[in-house]
Amino acid sequence: MSQPNFQVFAGSATRYLAEKICQELGCPLGNCVNTRFADGEFEVSYEESIRGRDVYLVQSTFPSSDNLMELLLMMDAAKRASARTINCVIPYFGWARQDRKSKPRVSIAAKVVADALGAVGLNRLITMDLHADQEQGFFNVPVDHLYASSVLLPYIASLKLENLVIAAPDAGASKRASTYAKYLGCPMVMCNKTRARANVVDKMQIIGDVTGADVVICDDMVDTAGTITKAADLMIENGARSVRAAASHCIMSDPASERVMKSSLEEIVFTDSIPFLKDCPKVKQVSIAGLLAETIRRVQSNESISGQFLI
């Protein structure tokens, strides 16, 4: 059998996911070495020829910024090794929350990262659940924007909850929650919140009725878990029978695990776009390896990507 004209390589932060993708594709994971120096710098090198190949570089760019820098160096090394195309698979696109000027004299980090990737030689981006859909416009190359709903909706449906209600933890999540509710054929409620400062919720109220409901709170990411745990406790206080949460990206910065364990949440399910290495029995992850592998296969065979979408 002839060797496929593409190769998949992993950044050190997302190797676990790249290995699963290669299992789905039936191909070996490429040999890429990251050599670290005493002062914290590192060097990326490919230990096999990639000349004339389409390379897929799998790396989520969650903090620290070493993950982003490693990806940029992988891209540069691939370009200098005469790869035909450089395709970045970034399941979690970090820095995306800074997508506009929210006040005077601030940076727009998402655009900075997009420009950096473009300057180094990006030919295509495959990513999932950007913080804002319009960030696709920051790139001057094709962007395949996937949706975690492809794996999260089947999981929610498998729970077979008797009185399912989908909840949005804030106004920003209302579009996603509304789409989930329509697909699952159930009601939706929304939380109205005000923030004292970043990552600190001041007040929250529920818009809608959750009496006797089995609530699933849906969002794109969970960082410190302040919003989602406050919303879960509020649902129980307002008569909900059970509360769960589903989110695309498992950031879970401290003290998120502690908050989740102390909250009314029965469980919180994420994709594996970011590795979760802490001890929190309420956290569950479902894999997007099959979704990403099928996307790579369709890109290589020039097939439609949208056929994978549930909603």
N, C-alpha and C positions, 0 to 999 in steps of 0.2 A: 504494500500500500504506500502511495506517495505521501510525503510529509506535508501537512497543511501549510499554506503560505502565510501563517501568522504564528506569533508566539506570545504567551502570557507571562508577565513578570510581576513580582510582588514587592511592594515596599515593606519594610520591616514591621510597620504597625498593622498591616492588613494581610499578612501572609496566610493566616488561618482561613480567610475568605477566598483568597486566590487559589489555595489548594482545593477547596470545595468546587470552585468554578472549573478548574482543570479536570476534576473527576467527572463533572457533568459533561464537559466537552470531549472527554476521552483523550486528552493530550497531556504531555508532561509539563510541569511548571518550569519555566526557564530559569537558568542559573545566573543570578545577579548577586553580587557581593557588596556589602556595605562595610568598609573598613573605617573604624573610628580612631582618631588620634587623641593624645593625652589632653589637648587643650579644648576638646569638644568638637572640633571639625571632623568631617567624615568625607570619604571618597567612595563614589559608586562606580562599579565596573561590571560589564557583561562578560561572562566566562565562556561564551559561545558566540559564533557568528550570527549576526542579525541583518547582514547586508541584504537589501532588497525585500525585507520582510515587513509585514504589518505588525507592529508591536502594540500590545495592550498592557498598560501599566496600571496595576490595581493598588490604589492607596487612598484611604480616607484622610482628609487633612484636618483632623481634630487637633486641638492643642496637645503637646507643645508645637511651636512652629517648626521644629525639626522635621515633622512629618511632611509639611509643605516643602521645605527646603530639600528634603530627600527626593521628593517627586520631581522637583525642578532639575536636580542633578541627574536623575534617571533619564529625563527627557533630553537633556543636553548630551549625555553619553550616547543615547540612542541615535540622535541626529548625527553626531560625529562618527558613529559606527555605520552610517549609511543605511539606516532603516528607511523603508519606503514611506510608511506613515507612522505617526506617533499618536496613539489613541489613549487618552487618560480615562480610566474607570475610577471615578471618585464617588463611592456610594454615599458618603457624607461630605458635603462641600462646606468646609469650615470657613469662618469669617463672614458667612452669608447673612447674618443678622444685621450687619452694618451695610444696608443696601440703599441708603438715601441719607440726605442731611436732615437729621432729626432736630438739630439746633445749629446755630451759627458756628463756623470754624471747626467742623469735625471732618474726619476722613470718611470715605466710602470704601471700606476695606474689601467688600465683595468685588468692586470694580478693579481695585489694585491687584487682587489675586488673579482675576480674569486677564488683565493686561500682562501680568508676569507669565502666565501659562502661554498666552499667545506669542509673547516675545521670544520664548525659548523654543517654540516650534510646534505647538499643538495643532493637530489636524482634525480631531474629533473629541468631543467630551461626552461620556456616558455617566450620568449622575442620577440621583433619586431624591425626590421631595425637597427641592430647594426651598429655602425659607420664604422666598417670594418668586412666583413663576416668571415674573418679568426679568429676573436676573439672567435668563437665557439670552436676552438682548445685549448683555455685556460682552458676549463673545462674537467674533467674526468668523467662526467655523461652525459646522453642524453640531447641535446639542441634542442628544437623545435623553429626554427628561422622563425617567421612569417614576412609577408611583408605588409606594409601599402597600397601597390598598390591594394589590395583586396577591399579597400573602396575608395581610392583616384581616381583610374581609372574610376569606374562607375560615380563618381561625375564629373570628367572632361568631360566624354562623355555626361553627362546630360546637360552640358552647350550649346551643339550644336553650337559650334563656327564655323563660315563659313570658315575661312582660318587659321586653327589651326597649330601652330608651337610649338614644345616642345623645351625648352632651358635649358642648363646646366649652372649654375652660375660659375662653375669652372671645372677644369679637373677631380677633385675627384667625381663630380656628373655626369660625362659623361656616365658612364655605365647605371645608373638608367634612365637618360634622353633618351638614345638610346633604351632601352627596352620599355619605355613608348611610344616613337614615333612609334616603330614597331607595338605595340599592337593597337595603335590608327590609324595607317596607315597615318602618317603625317610626314613632314620634321622635322629635328632637327638642332639647332644651338648651339654654345658653346661660353662662355665668357672665355677669357684668362686674368687672374688677377695676379698681384703681390702685396704682402703685405708689408707695412712699418714695422709692428709688429703685434702681435696677436690681432685679432678683428679690425684691421685697414687696409683697402684696399688702396693701393697706386695708381695703374693704372689698367685699364680694357679696353679690346677691344673685339668686337663681331667677331666671325668667322662664317660667313654665312649671308644670306639675310633675313631680317625681314620686308621688305617693304610691307605695307598693311596687315601684319599678325596679328592674334590674338594669342599672345604669352602666354604660361603657363610655368613658370620657376619651375623646380622640384629639390628638395633637400631632404636630410634626416632630417635636423633640421634647425631652425632659432634661433640664439642666440641674438646678438645685432642688427641684420637686416641690417648691413652695406653693406654686399655683395649683398644681394637680392634687396635692394632698389636702390643701384647704378646700378645694372644690369637692373632693370626695367626702370629707367630714361634713361639709354643708349639705350634701345630698342626703346623707344618713339623718342629719338633724331635721330635714324636711320630709322624712318619711320613706326614703328609698329602702328597698329590701336588701339590695347588694350593690356594690360599686366596684368596677374594674376600670382599667385604663389601657389604651392602646396608642402607641406612638412610634414614629418611624425611627428616630435616632436616639440611642441610649447614651446620652452625655453623662448624666448622673454624677455631677460634681458634689463633693462633700458639702453639706451633710445629707445628701439626697437619700442614700440608703437607709439611714436612721429615720428620716422623716417618713419614708414609705412604710417601714416596719411599724411605726407608731400610729399610722393613719388608719382610716376605715377601708382602705383599698384591700380587696381580696387578692388581687394580682395585678401586675402591670406587664404587658407584653410589648416587646420591641422587635425590630429586625436586628440582624447581626452586622449592620453597616459599621458599627463601632464595637470593639470587643468590650465585654463587661467582665471584669476580673475581681469584683468585690463580692462579699458574702451578703446576699440578700435573697432569702428564699422566695419572696414574692415576685421577683423579677424572672421573666421567661423571655427567651429569644427564639424567633422563627427565622429560618435562613432565606436570604435572597440570592443565594448562589445559583439556583436554577434559573431565576429571572435574568440575572446578569449573563450567565452562560448562553442562554437562548438569544439575548440581545446581541452578543458578540457573533454568534452563528448567523443571525439574520443580517447583521452589517456586512459580514464577509460574503454572504450570498445575495446581497442587494434585495433583501425582502423587507416588507413593511414591519416597522417596530410597533405600531399602534395596535396590531392584532393581538398583542399580549395584554392590553389594558382591559380591566373589568369595568372601569368607570372612567 
